[in-house]
Amino acid sequence: MPLPPPSDDATIVVTGASSGIGAELARELVRRDHHVTLVARRLDRLEALAAELENADARACDLQDQGARDDLVAALLAGDREVVGLCNNAGYGNHGRFHESDLSWEIGMVELNVKALHHLTGAFLPRMVEQGIGAVLNVASLAAFQPIPNMATYAASKAFVASFSEAVHSELAGTGVSVTALCPGPVHTEFGETAGVGHLEQSSPELAYVDAEKVAADAIDAMVHGRRTVLPTLKWKATGLAGRLVPRTVYLPIARRVAR
């Protein structure tokens, strides 16, 4: 059981906790009697969620800034509660052809989706391994399984998350610690509006979506059991498998037309 039972002197860090899947991960953990440390840029939202959950602390941090991440890590490692779990959920996407996109926005996406996740995982794993218990959840996406025209950077960043997480999970065999890649498909959150894909979401059938609460519950179960990868629901599992198996020469022209 990599994710240990609840303890008064332990906490689980959830990034991107101000909304969407991150907020539901925090709620699910508190429902299971864990203490959570909520991390995001928007302190007002974090404080509102912390007040709702009660068994939670709020820490505002711009995870795109390495100095801010260093300060966050130092504070948490020196804190009164042992960090026994980490949910790297913070991230965002974009829609549009790469050469026409705002380069600073694209670079910021890599900083948050990849570098911040890589940094925090590396900062907390050694202590977990030393203690012989702990679990990391890295939020990837179904987009990790294939390149996506008009979302090139986002899909590539999530491919890194999935590949990195699975490899480190294998390295940790026998340590009592696990890293799990969560690969959700469509979920009704603020992601679509931020990424500029609201029009695609509106044209997608409701059947494609899964509730954020369901995603969070399956993700925490995976942390408890130390699973390598979790794709909630059979339909997402089938989509992920298809993404791995369909030849790029067949997939990319279709994906390009859909992405328009």
Wavefront OBJ file of the C-alpha trace (Angstrom):
o trace
v 0.000 0.000 0.000
v 2.205 2.883 -1.249
v -0.254 5.568 -0.096
v -0.267 5.103 3.679
v -3.345 5.293 5.901
v -4.338 8.772 7.126
v -2.156 10.260 9.849
v -2.288 13.485 11.838
v 1.356 14.217 11.041
v 1.199 13.539 7.292
v -0.112 15.406 4.258
v -0.690 14.873 0.553
v 0.188 17.748 -1.776
v -2.234 18.486 -4.617
v -1.190 20.985 -7.286
v -3.657 22.741 -9.542
v -6.101 22.285 -6.678
v -8.161 25.413 -7.275
v -10.574 23.762 -9.725
v -11.410 20.729 -11.848
v -9.734 17.388 -11.278
v -7.328 18.903 -8.742
v -10.154 20.096 -6.501
v -11.870 16.708 -6.776
v -8.636 14.892 -5.894
v -8.429 17.018 -2.755
v -12.071 16.341 -1.862
v -11.637 12.604 -2.379
v -8.524 12.491 -0.204
v -10.247 14.375 2.610
v -13.266 12.053 2.312
v -10.764 9.283 3.052
v -9.556 11.230 6.135
v -6.239 12.435 4.685
v -4.844 15.901 5.274
v -4.136 17.775 2.043
v -1.930 20.707 1.105
v -3.577 22.649 -1.697
v -1.269 24.391 -4.177
v -2.179 26.759 -7.030
v -1.763 30.388 -8.058
v -5.232 31.570 -7.002
v -5.082 31.883 -3.226
v -8.713 33.003 -2.887
v -9.947 29.783 -4.474
v -7.558 27.668 -2.420
v -8.684 29.280 0.818
v -12.333 28.729 -0.094
v -11.668 25.059 -0.797
v -9.577 24.679 2.363
v -12.459 26.135 4.383
v -14.856 23.669 2.760
v -12.600 20.686 3.413
v -11.357 21.781 6.847
v -8.555 19.177 6.892
v -6.484 21.203 4.429
v -3.868 23.930 4.140
v -3.623 26.395 1.241
v -0.311 27.483 -0.296
v -0.284 29.891 -3.215
v 2.566 29.216 -5.639
v 3.277 30.048 -9.270
v 4.595 26.650 -10.306
v 5.914 28.061 -13.584
v 8.542 29.900 -11.543
v 11.445 27.710 -10.432
v 12.309 29.994 -7.519
v 8.736 29.775 -6.259
v 8.884 25.974 -6.582
v 12.149 25.897 -4.623
v 10.531 27.903 -1.833
v 7.481 25.629 -1.798
v 9.590 22.466 -1.607
v 11.771 23.882 1.176
v 8.724 24.920 3.212
v 6.994 21.566 2.840
v 10.098 19.505 3.617
v 10.694 21.605 6.732
v 7.039 21.531 7.792
v 5.419 19.678 10.650
v 3.700 17.191 8.348
v 5.474 14.474 6.366
v 4.687 14.616 2.640
v 3.522 11.046 1.974
v 1.727 11.754 -1.282
v 1.945 14.123 -4.231
v -0.656 14.756 -6.931
v 0.935 16.675 -9.801
v -2.218 17.943 -11.455
v -1.346 21.532 -12.444
v -1.222 22.097 -16.182
v -2.878 23.739 -19.172
v -3.229 23.332 -22.926
v -3.564 25.338 -26.116
v -5.250 25.062 -29.496
v -3.752 26.300 -32.735
v -0.880 25.721 -35.119
v 2.419 25.883 -33.248
v 4.081 28.426 -35.568
v 1.118 30.769 -35.148
v 0.813 30.422 -31.363
v 2.094 32.741 -28.647
v 5.541 31.283 -27.980
v 5.628 32.476 -24.370
v 2.338 30.634 -23.743
v 3.776 27.461 -25.295
v 7.000 27.727 -23.284
v 4.983 28.321 -20.116
v 3.035 25.137 -20.866
v 6.241 23.114 -20.949
v 7.402 24.822 -17.751
v 4.213 23.857 -15.915
v 3.195 20.555 -17.521
v 6.709 19.113 -17.648
v 9.338 20.968 -15.626
v 7.239 21.678 -12.533
v 5.994 18.078 -12.407
v 9.542 16.767 -12.925
v 10.887 19.134 -10.241
v 8.321 18.290 -7.558
v 8.499 14.554 -8.209
v 12.271 14.648 -7.873
v 12.095 16.803 -4.750
v 9.780 14.537 -2.743
v 10.590 11.028 -3.988
v 13.934 10.574 -2.168
v 12.317 11.170 1.236
v 9.460 8.789 0.389
v 11.920 6.076 -0.620
v 13.920 6.694 2.551
v 10.713 6.177 4.578
v 9.717 3.149 2.494
v 6.220 4.441 1.733
v 4.595 7.083 -0.441
v 2.731 7.638 -3.696
v 2.980 10.137 -6.538
v 0.153 10.724 -9.008
v 1.119 12.490 -12.227
v -1.798 13.684 -14.341
v -1.128 12.912 -17.993
v -3.950 12.580 -20.534
v -5.330 10.404 -23.301
v -3.455 12.943 -25.438
v -0.250 11.259 -24.252
v -0.823 8.300 -26.568
v -0.571 10.098 -29.905
v 0.518 13.428 -31.417
v -2.336 15.902 -31.800
v -2.180 18.531 -34.554
v -3.155 21.985 -33.258
v -2.316 20.811 -29.733
v 1.252 19.769 -30.478
v 2.947 21.057 -27.321
v 0.190 19.869 -25.003
v 0.158 16.314 -26.368
v 3.957 16.164 -26.314
v 4.047 17.402 -22.717
v 1.580 14.727 -21.629
v 3.539 12.065 -23.524
v 6.514 13.054 -21.359
v 4.410 12.765 -18.196
v 3.174 9.270 -19.070
v 6.572 7.968 -20.198
v 8.448 9.484 -17.254
v 5.924 8.220 -14.720
v 5.885 4.662 -16.033
v 9.677 4.478 -16.129
v 10.133 5.802 -12.592
v 7.375 3.486 -11.346
v 9.428 0.559 -12.664
v 12.596 1.894 -11.020
v 10.797 2.016 -7.667
v 9.872 -1.682 -7.586
v 10.441 -3.061 -4.092
v 10.799 0.351 -2.413
v 7.241 0.653 -1.124
v 6.782 3.811 -3.217
v 4.913 4.195 -6.497
v 4.393 6.680 -9.310
v 1.081 6.506 -11.153
v 0.197 8.129 -14.474
v -3.440 9.222 -14.633
v -4.620 9.506 -18.239
v -8.078 11.081 -18.338
v -10.049 11.846 -21.461
v -12.729 14.543 -21.679
v -13.874 15.943 -18.319
v -16.035 19.034 -17.803
v -13.542 21.453 -16.217
v -12.055 24.869 -16.995
v -9.390 23.202 -19.148
v -11.285 23.579 -22.425
v -11.871 27.294 -21.976
v -8.233 27.923 -21.033
v -6.921 25.799 -23.902
v -9.224 27.392 -26.468
v -10.964 24.126 -27.355
v -14.425 25.022 -26.072
v -15.820 24.701 -29.590
v -14.502 21.143 -29.841
v -15.971 20.266 -26.451
v -19.377 21.578 -27.501
v -19.356 19.323 -30.549
v -18.258 16.243 -28.587
v -20.935 13.776 -27.480
v -21.696 13.761 -23.769
v -20.983 10.020 -23.820
v -17.273 10.808 -24.222
v -17.146 12.591 -20.855
v -16.558 11.206 -17.379
v -17.284 13.094 -14.151
v -14.278 14.603 -12.400
v -15.413 12.917 -9.171
v -15.160 9.485 -10.815
v -11.723 10.311 -12.215
v -10.493 11.429 -8.790
v -11.830 8.335 -6.993
v -10.171 5.982 -9.487
v -6.934 7.966 -9.264
v -6.749 7.749 -5.469
v -7.537 4.021 -5.606
v -4.584 3.663 -7.991
v -2.309 5.512 -5.540
v -3.428 3.234 -2.698
v -2.677 0.116 -4.727
v 0.493 1.436 -6.354
v -0.651 1.057 -9.944
v 1.528 2.219 -12.816
v -1.217 3.703 -15.004
v -4.925 4.407 -14.632
v -7.417 5.186 -17.398
v -10.842 5.507 -15.746
v -13.634 3.691 -17.646
v -13.475 1.116 -20.406
v -14.097 3.679 -23.160
v -10.947 5.590 -22.217
v -8.942 2.369 -22.021
v -10.051 1.503 -25.546
v -9.188 4.993 -26.792
v -5.745 4.834 -25.200
v -5.048 1.447 -26.771
v -6.153 2.703 -30.173
v -3.841 5.686 -29.813
v -0.889 3.359 -29.309
v -1.774 0.979 -32.155
v -3.136 3.056 -35.045
v -0.336 3.869 -37.545
v 0.591 7.553 -37.674
v 0.083 7.621 -41.469
v -3.569 6.730 -40.863
v -4.132 8.721 -37.687
v -2.506 12.109 -38.392
v -4.513 13.149 -41.503
v -7.755 12.315 -39.685
v -6.658 14.100 -36.517
v -5.634 17.189 -38.495
v -9.065 17.470 -40.095
v -10.856 16.968 -36.765
v -8.626 19.529 -35.021
v -9.629 22.265 -37.445
l 1 2 3 4 5 6 7 8 9 10 11 12 13 14 15 16 17 18 19 20 21 22 23 24 25 26 27 28 29 30 31 32 33 34 35 36 37 38 39 40 41 42 43 44 45 46 47 48 49 50 51 52 53 54 55 56 57 58 59 60 61 62 63 64 65 66 67 68 69 70 71 72 73 74 75 76 77 78 79 80 81 82 83 84 85 86 87 88 89 90 91 92 93 94 95 96 97 98 99 100 101 102 103 104 105 106 107 108 109 110 111 112 113 114 115 116 117 118 119 120 121 122 123 124 125 126 127 128 129 130 131 132 133 134 135 136 137 138 139 140 141 142 143 144 145 146 147 148 149 150 151 152 153 154 155 156 157 158 159 160 161 162 163 164 165 166 167 168 169 170 171 172 173 174 175 176 177 178 179 180 181 182 183 184 185 186 187 188 189 190 191 192 193 194 195 196 197 198 199 200 201 202 203 204 205 206 207 208 209 210 211 212 213 214 215 216 217 218 219 220 221 222 223 224 225 226 227 228 229 230 231 232 233 234 235 236 237 238 239 240 241 242 243 244 245 246 247 248 249 250 251 252 253 254 255 256 257 258 259 260
